[in-house]
Amino acid sequence: MTAEVLKYTLAEVEALELAPGAAHENLEGWVPALATDDDLRVALGKALDYRGDVTLTLKSGERIEAFIFNCHSGATLADSWVQYFSPIAPEKRKVGYAEIARIEFSGKDRAAGKHWEDWVKKYNEKKAAGETNIALAPDALE
């Protein structure tokens, strides 16, 4: 069996590289109403996709500033949890959905205003100026 080599034109490759980016909901500053279990699940799902910190207020009154990076949604709130990093603790931590009373999207959304189209524009400007080995790097986080 012979290996088939696919050949693409430069224009075809660039068309694939310049696919449109995803639109993100602006959640910075949002405090969702958590009237039902589903409200909590939806809010925590959005917190997982959020590119900034959230503040969780637990039913015990404890407030946790956190970057949520993983979650498990079980059959009940008691079976569900989120994992997070906190600026005050070096290790990852976990808290159950059933313990959460309030969620605030309190941290700066690090990707707000950073659109794929802006990156493409910079790429095209560098390319038009004759630059080679062009690499687009993310902006510094301040």
Backbone torsions as a table, in degrees:
resi	resn	phi	psi	omega
1	MET	NA	132.2	-179.0
2	THR	-97.7	148.8	177.8
3	ALA	-82.9	130.8	178.3
4	GLU	-91.0	127.3	-179.3
5	VAL	-96.4	125.2	178.4
6	LEU	-89.3	132.2	179.6
7	LYS	-116.1	129.1	179.1
8	TYR	-119.5	147.9	173.2
9	THR	-78.1	160.0	178.0
10	LEU	-58.0	-39.4	179.6
11	ALA	-63.3	-38.4	179.4
12	GLU	-67.0	-41.6	178.7
13	VAL	-63.6	-45.6	-179.8
14	GLU	-65.1	-34.1	177.6
15	ALA	-63.5	-37.7	177.7
16	LEU	-69.3	-38.8	-179.3
17	GLU	-69.3	-26.3	-173.9
18	LEU	-104.0	36.2	177.5
19	ALA	-66.2	149.6	-178.7
20	PRO	-64.1	146.8	178.4
21	GLY	-83.0	174.5	179.8
22	ALA	-87.9	145.7	175.5
23	ALA	-85.3	136.0	-179.3
24	HIS	-114.4	140.4	178.2
25	GLU	-73.3	138.1	178.3
26	ASN	-83.4	105.2	-176.9
27	LEU	-106.7	-6.0	-176.1
28	GLU	-56.3	124.2	179.4
29	GLY	88.8	-6.4	-176.7
30	TRP	-73.0	137.2	172.9
31	VAL	-124.6	97.8	-176.3
32	PRO	-71.4	147.1	172.8
33	ALA	-75.8	130.8	-177.6
34	LEU	-112.4	62.6	-175.9
35	ALA	-75.2	-29.6	-177.1
36	THR	-130.1	167.5	175.4
37	ASP	-59.7	-39.2	179.0
38	ASP	-64.6	-37.8	176.5
39	ASP	-58.1	-44.1	179.6
40	LEU	-64.6	-44.8	179.9
41	ARG	-61.2	-44.1	179.4
42	VAL	-63.6	-45.8	-179.0
43	ALA	-62.7	-41.1	179.7
44	LEU	-70.6	-32.0	174.0
45	GLY	-63.0	-41.5	177.6
46	LYS	-68.8	-35.9	177.9
47	ALA	-64.4	-34.0	177.6
48	LEU	-64.9	-37.2	179.9
49	ASP	-84.4	-12.8	-176.6
50	TYR	-68.6	143.4	-177.0
51	ARG	-102.4	33.6	178.6
52	GLY	-151.9	-178.6	-179.9
53	ASP	-81.3	153.1	171.6
54	VAL	-122.3	158.6	173.9
55	THR	-112.4	121.1	178.3
56	LEU	-99.6	129.5	171.5
57	THR	-106.0	121.5	-179.1
58	LEU	-85.9	161.7	179.2
59	LYS	-61.9	-22.2	177.0
60	SER	-75.9	-11.1	-177.6
61	GLY	99.9	-14.2	178.6
62	GLU	-64.9	138.3	176.6
63	ARG	-111.2	133.6	-177.7
64	ILE	-126.1	121.1	171.4
65	GLU	-84.6	127.0	-170.8
66	ALA	-147.5	151.9	167.0
67	PHE	-110.4	111.3	-176.7
68	ILE	-82.8	127.2	-177.6
69	PHE	-124.7	-8.1	-178.7
70	ASN	-156.6	149.1	175.6
71	CYS	-149.6	159.1	174.4
72	HIS	-132.7	119.2	179.8
73	SER	-104.0	103.2	-179.4
74	GLY	-87.7	-171.3	-178.5
75	ALA	-65.7	-32.2	179.5
76	THR	-128.2	168.5	176.4
77	LEU	-63.4	-33.6	179.5
78	ALA	-65.5	-26.4	179.6
79	ASP	-92.3	2.9	-173.5
80	SER	-114.3	148.4	-179.6
81	TRP	-153.9	162.3	172.0
82	VAL	-122.6	147.6	172.4
83	GLN	-106.7	145.9	-176.0
84	TYR	-150.6	161.6	168.5
85	PHE	-108.2	144.8	177.9
86	SER	-126.1	143.4	179.1
87	PRO	-62.1	-20.0	-177.0
88	ILE	-95.1	-1.0	-179.2
89	ALA	-137.5	131.0	-177.0
90	PRO	-74.9	-20.2	-176.5
91	GLU	-101.0	158.6	176.0
92	LYS	-71.7	149.7	-178.1
93	ARG	-130.3	170.2	-178.0
94	LYS	-138.2	143.1	175.2
95	VAL	-139.8	141.9	-179.9
96	GLY	-77.5	145.7	176.9
97	TYR	-54.2	-40.7	-175.1
98	ALA	-64.2	-18.0	-179.6
99	GLU	-87.4	-11.2	-172.0
100	ILE	-91.4	125.7	179.0
101	ALA	-101.9	-29.3	-173.8
102	ARG	-152.6	146.0	175.3
103	ILE	-128.5	131.1	175.4
104	GLU	-123.2	128.7	174.9
105	PHE	-83.7	77.3	-166.2
106	SER	-89.7	-26.2	-176.9
107	GLY	-84.9	161.4	177.5
108	LYS	-65.4	133.0	175.4
109	ASP	-75.4	104.7	-173.1
110	ARG	-64.1	-16.8	-179.3
111	ALA	-106.5	2.8	-178.7
112	ALA	-60.9	129.5	178.2
113	GLY	77.6	0.3	-180.0
114	LYS	-100.5	91.2	-174.6
115	HIS	-100.8	148.2	177.6
116	TRP	-55.0	-38.5	-179.4
117	GLU	-61.1	-34.6	177.0
118	ASP	-65.0	-39.4	178.7
119	TRP	-66.4	-42.6	179.3
120	VAL	-61.6	-41.0	179.1
121	LYS	-60.2	-45.9	178.3
122	LYS	-61.2	-42.6	178.9
123	TYR	-59.3	-49.0	-178.1
124	ASN	-64.5	-36.7	177.7
125	GLU	-64.4	-43.2	178.7
126	LYS	-65.9	-41.1	179.7
127	LYS	-64.1	-43.7	179.6
128	ALA	-64.7	-29.0	178.9
129	ALA	-80.1	-1.2	177.1
130	GLY	89.4	7.2	179.2
131	GLU	-67.5	148.9	176.1
132	THR	-122.1	169.0	-176.9
133	ASN	50.9	47.9	-177.0
134	ILE	-76.4	128.0	175.2
135	ALA	-128.3	131.9	177.4
136	LEU	-97.1	119.1	-179.1
137	ALA	-106.5	150.0	177.3
138	PRO	-66.8	155.0	177.1
139	ASP	-68.3	153.5	175.9
140	ALA	-64.6	150.6	-178.0
141	LEU	-87.7	18.0	176.8
142	GLU	81.1	NA	NA
